[in-house]
Amino acid sequence: MKLLLFGFGNVGKSFRKLLHEKKNKVTELNDVEIAGIVTRKGIMLKDKEEFTADMQGDVFKAYEIVKPDVIIDVSSANYKDGEPSLSLYKDAIKDRVSIITTNKAPLALAYNEIFSLAKSKGVKIGFQGTVMSGTPSINLYRVLPASEVKRIRGILNGTTNFILTLMSKGSSFEEALKEAQRRGYAEEDPTLDINGFDAAAKVTILANYMLNKNVTIHNVKFEGINKDLPKQGKVKLIAYGDENDVWVKPKILDPEDPLYSVDGVENALEITTDIQTILIRGPGAGPLNAAYAALSDLILLKRNCL
């Protein structure tokens, strides 16, 4: 099985390392190889055991050269139009090439378009890495057959949760943000986390997948966090979806709420079905966790479980 790895930042490097470490331990990975990598500088092609950057190009050129069985997209999100990933997905699906992605943008912008096309071609898409990284939110739902999801509710952004945790202990918004940046939890420009956009992208994907909605990031109402939040009570940035609405906004939680104790950079998702309510919590970010999400999807694909 030939892979085309799109993106070779921290997640891409972690995926390559993890695949190498697990290759001889997991039967499904024995015949898997990374046949090409697309980086910001060009294309790297496999030559025996080494990768050589001997030609310039983009992801579409690499796709034509490698002719992969699976595309692993760990590239940065482009929320303006989802490109070049969105067009790559469409081309790959038409060629019946499977896709595994940690890139939220294409699914947040065009989930139903992508999956309708994939269904018509019998193509599998793994996207665990788009929500809660390696903590199995998407893949948890795969093992809940016949369950009808009534509501999803969670803490889906670790940066804001870390900041809110410090604020609940007395730090100011500015102090908490600086500490998050110092630890590498927040970017130098943390706008997409702070304003609620990142959580909105994730709940968009969940709402389409678990609630059978037909929404894009542009349909989701979202609010972020700032220095004007209430000083009393414990505030969390909650992502929510049901049959009527999908939103993200800060809420004061009661101590009895199962999300109340989810602190630091941890994420959590509460799924309420017609049968039961399930809470899953764990790390929602980090290169190794995201790489594991992609690898777990690859294994599930080989097992025909996607």
C-alpha positions as CSV (number, residue, x, y, z in Angstrom):
1,M,0.0,0.0,0.0
2,K,1.5,3.3,-1.1
3,L,0.9,6.4,0.9
4,L,1.3,10.1,-0.2
5,L,2.0,12.2,2.9
6,F,0.8,15.7,2.4
7,G,2.5,18.0,5.0
8,F,5.8,17.3,6.8
9,G,5.7,19.6,9.8
10,N,5.7,18.2,13.4
11,V,2.6,16.0,12.7
12,G,4.0,14.6,9.5
13,K,7.4,13.8,11.0
14,S,5.6,12.2,14.0
15,F,3.5,10.1,11.6
16,R,6.5,8.9,9.7
17,K,8.3,8.0,12.9
18,L,5.3,6.2,14.4
19,L,4.7,4.2,11.3
20,H,8.3,3.1,11.3
21,E,8.1,2.1,15.0
22,K,4.8,0.2,14.6
23,K,5.4,-1.4,11.2
24,N,6.7,-4.7,12.4
25,K,4.4,-4.8,15.4
26,V,1.1,-4.4,13.7
27,T,0.2,-6.8,10.9
28,E,-1.9,-4.4,8.9
29,L,1.1,-2.1,8.5
30,N,3.6,-4.6,7.1
31,D,3.0,-3.7,3.5
32,V,2.6,0.0,4.0
33,E,5.2,2.5,2.7
34,I,5.4,6.2,2.4
35,A,6.0,6.6,-1.4
36,G,6.1,10.4,-1.4
37,I,6.0,13.4,0.9
38,V,4.9,16.9,-0.1
39,T,6.7,19.6,1.9
40,R,6.7,23.4,1.7
41,K,9.9,23.1,-0.3
42,G,8.7,20.5,-2.8
43,I,8.3,16.8,-3.3
44,M,10.4,14.0,-1.6
45,L,10.2,10.6,-3.3
46,K,11.2,7.3,-1.8
47,D,14.4,5.8,-3.1
48,K,15.2,2.6,-1.2
49,E,15.4,3.6,2.4
50,E,16.0,7.3,1.9
51,F,13.9,10.3,0.9
52,T,15.5,12.7,-1.5
53,A,14.2,16.2,-2.3
54,D,15.3,16.2,-5.9
55,M,12.4,18.0,-7.6
56,Q,10.1,20.9,-7.1
57,G,6.4,20.7,-7.3
58,D,3.1,20.7,-5.5
59,V,0.7,18.1,-4.1
60,F,-1.0,17.5,-7.4
61,K,2.2,16.7,-9.2
62,A,3.2,14.4,-6.4
63,Y,-0.2,12.7,-6.6
64,E,0.3,12.1,-10.4
65,I,3.8,10.7,-9.9
66,V,3.2,8.5,-6.8
67,K,-0.3,7.3,-7.8
68,P,-1.0,6.5,-4.1
69,D,-3.5,4.1,-2.6
70,V,-4.1,6.4,0.4
71,I,-3.5,10.1,0.9
72,I,-2.5,11.2,4.4
73,D,-3.3,14.9,4.8
74,V,-1.5,16.4,7.8
75,S,-1.2,19.9,6.2
76,S,-2.2,23.2,7.7
77,A,-5.8,24.2,7.6
78,N,-6.9,26.8,5.1
79,Y,-10.3,28.0,6.1
80,K,-10.6,30.5,3.3
81,D,-11.4,27.8,0.7
82,G,-10.0,24.6,1.9
83,E,-7.4,24.4,-0.8
84,P,-5.4,22.7,-2.0
85,S,-6.7,19.8,0.1
86,L,-10.3,20.1,-1.0
87,S,-9.5,19.8,-4.7
88,L,-7.0,17.0,-3.9
89,Y,-9.7,15.1,-2.1
90,K,-12.1,15.4,-5.0
91,D,-9.6,14.2,-7.5
92,A,-8.5,11.3,-5.3
93,I,-12.1,10.2,-4.6
94,K,-12.9,10.2,-8.3
95,D,-9.8,7.9,-8.7
96,R,-11.1,5.8,-5.8
97,V,-8.1,6.7,-3.6
98,S,-8.8,6.6,0.2
99,I,-8.2,9.7,2.3
100,I,-7.0,10.0,5.9
101,T,-6.9,13.6,7.3
102,T,-6.1,15.6,10.4
103,N,-6.9,18.8,8.4
104,K,-10.2,20.3,9.6
105,A,-10.7,22.9,7.0
106,P,-12.0,20.8,4.0
107,L,-14.6,19.0,6.2
108,A,-15.6,22.2,8.1
109,L,-16.3,23.9,4.7
110,A,-17.6,21.0,2.6
111,Y,-18.3,17.9,4.7
112,N,-21.5,16.8,2.9
113,E,-20.0,17.5,-0.6
114,I,-16.9,15.4,0.2
115,F,-18.8,12.5,1.8
116,S,-21.5,12.4,-0.9
117,L,-18.9,12.1,-3.5
118,A,-17.0,9.5,-1.5
119,K,-20.2,7.4,-1.0
120,S,-20.9,7.5,-4.7
121,K,-17.4,6.1,-5.4
122,G,-17.2,3.7,-2.5
123,V,-14.2,5.6,-1.1
124,K,-13.3,5.5,2.7
125,I,-12.3,8.6,4.6
126,G,-10.7,8.6,8.0
127,F,-10.9,11.8,10.0
128,Q,-10.4,11.0,13.6
129,G,-7.5,13.5,13.8
130,T,-9.9,16.4,13.0
131,V,-11.6,16.3,16.4
132,M,-9.8,15.6,19.7
133,S,-6.8,14.3,17.9
134,G,-5.8,10.8,19.0
135,T,-8.6,10.6,21.6
136,P,-11.2,8.5,19.7
137,S,-14.2,10.8,19.3
138,I,-14.9,10.1,15.6
139,N,-13.9,6.5,15.9
140,L,-15.9,6.0,19.1
141,Y,-19.0,6.7,17.2
142,R,-18.1,4.0,14.7
143,V,-18.6,1.4,17.4
144,L,-22.1,2.7,18.5
145,P,-24.2,1.0,15.8
146,A,-28.0,1.7,15.9
147,S,-27.5,4.5,18.3
148,E,-29.3,7.7,17.5
149,V,-27.4,10.7,18.7
150,K,-29.6,13.4,20.2
151,R,-27.0,15.8,21.5
152,I,-23.3,16.4,21.4
153,R,-21.6,18.7,24.0
154,G,-17.9,19.2,24.7
155,I,-14.7,21.1,25.4
156,L,-12.9,20.9,22.1
157,N,-10.2,23.4,22.3
158,G,-7.3,22.8,24.6
159,T,-5.8,26.3,24.4
160,T,-8.9,28.1,25.6
161,N,-9.5,25.4,28.3
162,F,-6.0,26.0,29.6
163,I,-6.5,29.7,29.7
164,L,-9.9,29.4,31.4
165,T,-8.4,26.9,34.0
166,L,-5.8,29.5,35.0
167,M,-8.5,32.2,35.1
168,S,-10.6,30.1,37.4
169,K,-7.6,30.0,39.8
170,G,-7.2,33.8,39.8
171,S,-5.1,34.7,36.8
172,S,-6.1,37.5,34.5
173,F,-6.9,36.7,30.8
174,E,-3.7,38.4,29.7
175,E,-1.6,36.5,32.2
176,A,-3.2,33.2,31.3
177,L,-2.8,33.8,27.6
178,K,0.9,34.7,28.0
179,E,1.4,31.4,30.0
180,A,-0.3,29.4,27.3
181,Q,2.0,30.9,24.7
182,R,5.0,30.3,26.9
183,R,4.2,26.6,27.1
184,G,3.5,26.3,23.4
185,Y,-0.3,25.7,23.9
186,A,-1.2,29.0,22.2
187,E,0.2,30.3,18.9
188,E,1.8,33.7,18.6
189,D,-1.4,34.7,17.0
190,P,-4.0,32.8,19.0
191,T,-7.0,34.3,17.2
192,L,-8.6,31.1,15.9
193,D,-8.5,29.5,19.3
194,I,-9.5,32.5,21.4
195,N,-12.4,33.6,19.2
196,G,-14.0,30.1,19.2
197,F,-13.4,29.4,15.5
198,D,-11.3,26.2,16.1
199,A,-14.0,24.7,18.3
200,A,-16.7,25.7,15.8
201,A,-14.9,23.9,13.0
202,K,-14.7,20.8,15.2
203,V,-18.4,20.9,16.2
204,T,-19.3,21.4,12.6
205,I,-17.7,18.1,11.7
206,L,-19.3,16.3,14.6
207,A,-22.7,17.7,13.8
208,N,-22.6,16.6,10.2
209,Y,-21.2,13.2,11.2
210,M,-23.2,12.3,14.4
211,L,-26.3,14.4,13.9
212,N,-26.7,14.1,10.1
213,K,-26.7,17.9,9.8
214,N,-25.9,19.7,6.6
215,V,-23.9,22.6,8.0
216,T,-20.6,24.4,7.3
217,I,-18.5,26.5,9.6
218,H,-20.4,29.5,8.2
219,N,-23.6,28.2,9.7
220,V,-22.3,27.8,13.2
221,K,-22.7,30.6,15.8
222,F,-19.6,31.0,17.9
223,E,-18.3,33.2,20.6
224,G,-14.8,33.1,22.1
225,I,-13.2,34.1,25.4
226,N,-11.9,37.4,26.6
227,K,-11.0,39.5,29.7
228,D,-14.7,40.3,30.3
229,L,-15.8,36.8,31.3
230,P,-17.6,36.4,34.7
231,K,-15.3,36.4,37.6
232,Q,-17.5,34.1,39.7
233,G,-18.1,30.5,38.8
234,K,-16.1,28.2,36.5
235,V,-16.3,29.1,32.9
236,K,-15.7,26.6,30.0
237,L,-15.9,27.2,26.3
238,I,-18.7,24.7,25.3
239,A,-19.3,23.4,21.8
240,Y,-22.8,22.1,21.4
241,G,-25.1,20.5,18.8
242,D,-28.5,19.0,18.6
243,E,-31.2,18.6,15.9
244,N,-32.1,22.3,16.2
245,D,-28.9,24.2,16.7
246,V,-25.0,24.1,16.6
247,W,-23.0,26.7,18.6
248,V,-19.9,27.5,20.6
249,K,-19.8,29.9,23.5
250,P,-18.5,30.3,27.1
251,K,-20.8,28.9,29.8
252,I,-20.6,28.8,33.6
253,L,-20.8,25.2,34.7
254,D,-22.1,23.7,37.9
255,P,-19.8,21.5,39.9
256,E,-22.1,18.5,39.2
257,D,-21.6,19.0,35.4
258,P,-19.3,16.2,34.0
259,L,-17.4,18.8,32.0
260,Y,-16.6,20.9,35.2
261,S,-13.5,19.0,36.1
262,V,-12.0,18.9,32.6
263,D,-9.0,21.2,33.1
264,G,-5.8,22.3,31.4
265,V,-5.4,21.3,27.8
266,E,-7.6,18.3,28.1
267,N,-10.6,17.9,25.8
268,A,-13.9,16.1,26.5
269,L,-17.0,15.1,24.5
270,E,-20.3,14.1,25.9
271,I,-22.5,12.1,23.4
272,T,-26.1,11.7,24.4
273,T,-28.0,9.0,22.4
274,D,-31.4,7.4,22.6
275,I,-29.7,4.5,24.5
276,Q,-27.1,6.2,26.8
277,T,-24.9,9.1,27.5
278,I,-21.1,8.6,27.0
279,L,-18.3,10.9,28.1
280,I,-14.8,10.6,26.7
281,R,-11.9,12.8,27.7
282,G,-8.3,13.0,26.8
283,P,-5.6,15.0,25.0
284,G,-7.0,17.0,22.1
285,A,-3.8,18.2,20.5
286,G,-0.1,17.6,20.1
287,P,1.9,16.2,17.1
288,L,2.2,12.6,18.5
289,N,-1.5,12.4,19.3
290,A,-2.5,13.8,15.8
291,A,-0.1,11.3,14.2
292,Y,-1.6,8.5,16.2
293,A,-5.1,9.5,15.0
294,A,-4.0,9.2,11.4
295,L,-2.2,5.9,12.0
296,S,-5.3,4.5,13.8
297,D,-7.4,5.4,10.8
298,L,-4.9,3.7,8.5
299,I,-5.1,0.5,10.6
300,L,-8.9,0.7,10.6
301,L,-8.9,1.2,6.9
302,K,-6.8,-1.9,6.4
303,R,-9.3,-3.8,8.6
304,N,-12.2,-2.5,6.5
305,C,-13.6,-0.8,9.6
306,L,-13.9,2.8,8.3
